[in-house]
Amino acid sequence: MSDAIAYLLVACELLTAVVGVVFLISGIDDLFIDICYLARVLYKRLFVAPRYPALREQALRARPEQPIAVMIPAWQESSVIRQMLLNTRSRLDYTNYVIFVGTYPNDPATAREVDGLEEVGARVIRVTVPHPGPTNKADCLNWIYHAIRRYEAVEGIAFQIFVMQDCEDVIHPLCYRLFNYLIPRKDMVQLPVLSLERRWREFTGGHYLDEFAQLHYKDLVVRELLDRSLPAAGVGVAFSRRALAAVAAANRGEIFSTKSLTEDYDFGFRLKRLGMRQIFVKFEVVRDLVVRGDAESSSRRTRRVRELVGVREYFPATLRSAIRQKSRWVIGIAMQGWSHLGWSSDWRTNYMLYRDRKPLITNLATVGGYGVVSVVLSVWVMQWLWPDAYRFPPIVQRGSTLWYMLMINFALLVLRVLQRGYCVWRLHGYRQAALSIPRMAWANFVNFAATVRAVRLYLRYLHTGRAIAWDKTDHIYPALESIPFRRPRGEAHANGQTAPA
């Protein structure tokens, strides 16, 4: 028994060294992103803000509306598509748009929901993909784009802005006005995509809230700063007519790559290669909302609310659906992206590609670290229960190189927890920020399981050659009365805004 434990501890020491090196490299990488973000914030505050006035909501409204085509791929979305379209029509502060929803001939339930809105003139056009589904989102989006071009020829219209949305999106009323303001000066505009609020016990749904808060509050800002390009998020993103025409001309009419499960990610790199201008925009609106008292009271009070103009949605709440969705992201970004995009001649782009692909290693290494901790704790418990048992030497000797490396990693981990908590606090408040700490451990296990599944699916694809199908996530849509964004009318009025970040 003692020999077996000794061998196990030696193996744990080797695993600790490997995991420690992985964490050190990844931690220094994340620290660099933190420093870049802090430097950018200080530069804007000291040199940009005093010289340039902040963008105001009035400037968005003063810009004449350009025609916008909204592209929504839909496969088995009958439970949410009608609510999403009704909410968009009633709350969006924009009029010159048409929504094109792509459905499949073997999904009549979704088609019926969309047709019901077509009949009441809701600016909705249903597009039928000519073959049964599911294929993938890129294929559906390509057929939607071809239908838009036919619609333009019949109606004598030329859409200047093309927006990608999903069936579960809750869109801020000013999103399209912001697109309209920035395009065509910019060819791609990405707005923040965040989670709707989650209850404290919803750890699976809540870990998305934490990750997207960090990604869209801080990380994408640095990415645009360093690389001057962005991976499109697939929702809350708009493209100029020039951008789509250039991509179509370069790819024989195909806009989105049907060889990838993350067509939006690939698209951002393709735009950069064509010299298109991209921007990530954080634009906040500060509103004074007048809140009435109860029915028996005539009292009213004013509450100030900061709204980040972007898209919110409910991400998967069950473990199984989260693993399926995230494994699709790992395959599309880390594996298919590596295969199709390779590496660039630009070191800045390569650095971002490295950050996109490192989860293949770090997601697995994290659980390896948990395994080492579990063994150490087990040995401690055994020695506590049986004090006379053999005293095994520690895995890591105090003062050794490995010990110092682990101390550095611990400091970087603390910084990482604080950084994520700060981003969550800024966007969702202190309660969610406190919950982000235990949810980080749960997120590690979700990401580990998703990576293992992604590796298995991709190896099967390499062996059989069969394309990986659209592994769609089941969506839910919030009740209309609980939606956080309100169209600015009535007693709600704009008070002030900040400039795009």
N, C-alpha and C positions, 0 to 999 in steps of 0.2 A: 504493500500500500504506500509506504513512504517513498519507494523508488518511483512509483507511478506519479505521485504528486511532485517529486523532484523534476521528472521529465516534463511534466505539465508546466511547471514554473519556468523552466528553461525556454520552452516554446513560447510562453507568455512574454518572456523578456525579449525574445526576437521579434514577436508581434508588436510589442510596445515600441521598439526601436523603429520598425517600419511605419507604424501608425503615427508615431511622433514626428517623423520626417515629413510625412504627407500633411499633417496638421500644421507644421511649421511653415511649409511652403505656401499652403492655402491661407494661413493666417496673415503672413506678410503681404500676400496679394490683397487680401481684404483690407488690411491696414493702409495700403497704398491708395485704395479707392476712398477710404475715409479721409485721408489727408487731402486728396484732390478735391473732394466735395467741400471740405472746410475751407480750402484755399479759394475755391470759386465763390462760396458764400461771402467770404471776407472781401474779395475783389469787387463783387457786385455792390456790396454795402458801402465800400469806401470810394469807389471810382465810378460806378455806373449809375446807381440810384441818385446821387446828387446832380448828375448832368442830364439825365433823361427822365422825363415825366412818366409816371406809371400809366399803363394802358387802362382806359376807362371803358365801362360797359357802353357808354354813349357812343364811343368810337366804333364798337361792333355794330350797333344799330344803324349808324350813319352809312355804313357800307351797303350799296345796292346788292340785293340777293342774286347770286348766281344759281343756275339750275343744278341741283344735286341729285345724283342717282345713288340710292342706298341698296347694297347687295347683301342679302340674307340667305345663306344656305340652310335648308331645313330637311332633316330626315327624322321621321317619327317625333315630331314636335307638336302634335295636336293639343297637348295639355297646356302649352305655354304660348304658342305663337299668336293666338287671338288677343290675349291680355297684353302681350308686348306691343303689338301693333296699335291697339286701342290707346294704351298709355302714351306711346310715342306721338300719335296723332293729336291727343288732347293736351299734352304738356310741352311739346317741342315749340320753342319760340322761333319758328322759321316756317315759311309757307311754300317756297319754291323748291319742292323736292318730290320725287317719286320713289316708292319702295318696290324693289323687285325681289320676290321670294322664290327661290328655286326648290321645287318639290320633285318627287319621283312617282312614276306611274304605279308602282306597287306600294304606295303610301297614301291611300285615298283619304284617310282621316285628316292628315295635315292639309291636303288639298282642299277639303271641304271647309276647314276653318278659314283658310285664306280666301277662298271664293266668296264666303259670306261677307267679307269686308270689301271685296272688289265691287259687289253689287250695290253697296251704299256709298260709293265714291270716296273711299278712304285713301286715295293716292297709292293704291297697292296694285301691283301687277304680278300675277303668278306665272312663273316660268316652269315648264315641265321638262326635266332632263329626259332625253329620248331613250334612255335605257334604265332598267331596274336598278334600285339601290340596295345597299349602300355602296357607293364607289369611294370617294374621299371628298373632302371639302374643296380641294383645288379643282377637281372635275366639275363639281356643282357650280363653283364660282365662274369657271370658264364659260359654261353654258349660259349663266346669267349675263355675263358680259356680252356674249353674242346676241342675246335677246335685247339687251339695251341698245346695241347698235342698230338692230332692226327697228326698234321703237323710235329711235332718233330719225331714221329715214322716213318712216310713215308720218310722224308728227311734226317733222321739220324743226327739230330741236337739237341742240348740241350741249350735252351735259358737260360742265366745266370741272365738277368735283365728283369723285367716286368714293363712297364711304362704305367700309366693311363693318357689319354688325352681326351679332348672334341673337338667337331667339330668346335668350334669357336676359338680355341687356336692359338695364335701367339707365336711360340717357339723360344727362343734365339738360335742361331746356336751352342753355346757351351753347351747347357743343357745336351745332352746325353754324351758328353765327361766328364762332371762333375759327372754324374751318374756312368759312367764307372770307374772313378778314385776312387770313394768312396765305391762301391760295389765290392766284398762281405764283406769288413771290416765292413760295416754297412748294416743292413737288410732293412731299409726304409730310403729314402732320400727325403725330401720335399724341393722344391725350392719356392721362392716367387711367388705369383700369384697376379698380379696387373691389374688395368684398363688401357686401352688405353686412350689417352688424350681426354678430352671432352671440348666443347665450353662453354663459360661462362654461357649461358642461359640454358644449359642442367642440371638442378638441380637434376633430378631423376637419370640419369646416373652418374652425378658427385658425388652424395653422396656415391656411391659404391667406386669411386676413393679414397675418403677420408677414408672410413672405412677400405678398404683393405690396404691402405698405413700404417695406424696405426697398424693393425693386423700383417702385414707381415714385417714391419720394426722393431717393438718393442715387441708387445705382445707375438708372438710365440717364440721369442728369450728367453723371461723370462719363458715361459711355459716349454720349453725344459730344461732350467736351473733348475727349481724347481722340475719338475715331471719326467724328463728323458723319456718323451714320448710325442707324438704329435697326434692330430687328422689329418688324411690325408685330404688334400684339394680336392682330386678327380681329380685334374689336376696338372701337374708339379711334380708328385710324382712317385718314382720308388721303387720296392721291389726286394729283392734278391730271387733267386730260392729256397733257404732254407726256407725263410719266407713263401712263398706261399705253399710249400710242407707241412710245419708244420701246417698251418691253415687248409689245405685240410684234413690232417690226423686227425685233432681234430674235424672236422665237417662233416665227411662222404662225403668228396669230394666237399662240397660246400665252395667256397672261400668267397663270399660276402653274407651278410645276406639279404635275400629277404623280411624280415619282417620290414626293415627300409627304409625310403626315403632318408637317408643320410648314405649309405653303407660305404662310405669312412671314415666318422667320427667314426663309430663303429670299423672299421678295425684297426685303430691305437691302441685302447684299447685292442683288441684281441692280437695284436702283443706284447704289453707290458706284458700281462699275460703269454705269451709263452717265455718271456725272450729275445725278439729280440731287437737289438740295433737300435735306431732311431736318426735321426739328421735333424735339420733345417739349411740350408746353405744359407748364404748371401755372394755371391762371385761377386765382381765388376771387370770389365775389363775397363781399361782406354785406349782409342784409339785416335790416331792423324789422323783425316780425312782430306785429301787434297781436298779442294773444288775449282773447276774451276770457273772462271768468266763467263761472258756471251759469246755468240758465236763470237762477234767481238773483244773480248779481250783475250789475252793469259795469263793474270795474274791468279795466283793461291794463295790460302791462306790455312793455317792449322788451324783446329778447334779441340780442345780437347773435347772428349765426354766420360762421365762415363756411362757404361752400366751395369746394374744389371742383372746377368744371371738368367733368370726365364721365366715365361709365362705371357703374357698379352692378354687381350681380351676385347671386348665390353660387358659390362653388360647391362641389360635391360634399355631402355631409356624412356619407358612409365610407367605411374603410375600403371596401371592395371597389366602389366607383372612383375613389381618389387614386387608388393604385392603378386602375385601368387608365385614367386620364393622364396621370403623371408618367406612366410607362410610354404612352404615345408621345409625350413631349420629349422624353429621353431618346427615344428612337429617332424622332424627326430632327431634333437639334444636335444631339451628340453623335449619333451613328450615321443617319442619312446625310446630315449636314457635313460631317467629315468626309463621307464618300463622294458627295456631289460638289461641295464647295472646295474641299481640300484645304490648302493653306495659301496665304496671299504673299505678295512681295512687299507689302506694307507691314512693318512691325507692329503698328498700332492695331491694325485689323487682326493680325495674328494673336495679339494679346487678348483681344476680345473673344476670338475663337477659342483660345485656351480657357478663358473663364467659362465659356459655354459648355466646354467638353470636360472640364475637370470633375463635375459631379459623377462621372463614370467611376472615378477613383474614390473621391471623398465620401460619396454616399455609402460605399462599401466599407471604407476604412472606419467610418464613425461607429458602425455596429461592431467592428473588430475591437475598437477601444472599449465599448461597453462590455465585450466579452472578457477583456483583461481585467476590468474593474470587478466583474462578477467573480472571477477566480480569486482575486486578491481578497475580496470580502469573505468568500467562502473559507479561505485559509484562516483568516482572522477569527471567524466565528468558531471554526474547529479548534483553534488554539485557546480560545476563551472558554469553550465547553470542556476541553481536556487540557488543563494546564501542564500536566506531566508529559504530554505528547512531544514528539521531536519538534524543535524550533527551527523552522526553515528560514534561510537567509532571505532578505527582502529582494524583490524583483529588481528594484532600482536602488543602488547605493547612493546615499546622500553625498553630495559633492562631486559625483561623476558627471561626465559629459551628458549622459542621458538624463540625469536628474535636472541639470540646468536647462536642457531643452524642454523638458516637461514643465518646468516653472515658467518659461517663456510662453509655452502653449497655453498654460492656465491663464496668464495675464491677457493673452490675445482672446481667449474664450470669454473672459469677463468683459472685455471691450466689445466683443461681438454681441453679447447679450444686451449690453447697455445701448449699443447702436440700434439694434432692432427695437428695443423697448422705446427709444426716443422717436423713431419713425412711426411706430404704432401710436404713441401718445399724441404726436402731432396731427394724425389723421383720424384717430378713433377714440382718443381720450385715455385717462389714466387707468380705468378698469381693464380695458383690453391690453394696455401696455403691461400691467402686472401679470395678466394671464399669458402673455407672450413668453414668459420665462419657462413655465412648465410645458407649454405647448411646443417649445423648441425641441425637447427630448422626444415628444411624440412625432414631430415632423421628421426627425432623423429616421425613425423606424418606417414611416410611410415612404420616405424617399429610398430607403434601402430596399424595401419590398418592390417598389416600382422599378428600380434599376435592375434587380434580379429578373423580374418579368420581362423587361425590355431586352435584356441580353438574350434570354431564352427565345423570345419572338424573333429577334433579328437573326440569331443563329439558325433558326428554322427557315427563315426566308432565304438565307444564303445557301442552305442545303437543298431546299425544294424549288426555289425560284418563284414561288407564289407571292404575289403582292400582298402586303399587309393591309387589310381592309380598314374602313373607317370605324374605329372602335369608339362609337359615340357615347357621350355621357348623358345620363338622364338629367333633365333640367327641371327646376321649379322656379316660379315667378312670384314675387311678393304680392300680397293683397294691395289694391290700389291705394287704400287709405294709409298704408304703412310706408309708402315710398318716400324717401327722404327729400327728394327734390320737388320744389314747387315752381310752377311757372310764375314769373314776376309780374303779378297783376294784383288788383285789389289793394289790400292793406299792406302787402309786402312790397318794399321798394329797395332799390339798390342804394347803398350808402357809400361804398368805396371799393376799389379794387387794387390788386397788386399786378405788377408787370409779369409777363410770362417768364418762367425760370429757364 
